[in-house]
Amino acid sequence: MRPAPLRPTAAPAAAPQPVQAVPAARYLTNDEAAAFLRLSPRTLEKQRVIGGGPRFRKFGRRVMYAIADLEAWADARSFEATCDPEYAAHRAGIAARGR
């Protein structure tokens, strides 16, 4: 009687590779930035023309916003109360520009 042929042993299963997280977008389009700030896209368009909005970048014809710039712009508009002197100065600046 012949011995049974040796079966090759299965190679140990390779450890699953960790899923690489997709890096968050560094730049957002006008619509994405507006959604991020919960503003109308038209508001950002208007602020690009008359000033007072977040810093933006132009890549060819595309307007892009860096997330860090959006956060810095939003943080600069944080106040404790409407009687805060910084808030009063901010409102006075808006009124002086005719907005």
Rosetta blueprint (number, residue, H / E / L):
1 M L
2 R L
3 P L
4 A L
5 P L
6 L L
7 R L
8 P L
9 T L
10 A L
11 A L
12 P L
13 A L
14 A L
15 A L
16 P L
17 Q L
18 P L
19 V L
20 Q L
21 A L
22 V L
23 P L
24 A L
25 A L
26 R L
27 Y E
28 L E
29 T L
30 N H
31 D H
32 E H
33 A H
34 A H
35 A H
36 F H
37 L H
38 R L
39 L L
40 S L
41 P H
42 R H
43 T H
44 L H
45 E H
46 K H
47 Q H
48 R H
49 V H
50 I H
51 G L
52 G L
53 G L
54 P L
55 R L
56 F L
57 R E
58 K E
59 F E
60 G L
61 R L
62 R E
63 V E
64 M E
65 Y E
66 A E
67 I H
68 A H
69 D H
70 L H
71 E H
72 A H
73 W H
74 A H
75 D H
76 A L
77 R L
78 S L
79 F L
80 E L
81 A L
82 T L
83 C L
84 D L
85 P H
86 E H
87 Y H
88 A H
89 A H
90 H H
91 R H
92 A H
93 G H
94 I H
95 A H
96 A H
97 R L
98 G L
99 R L
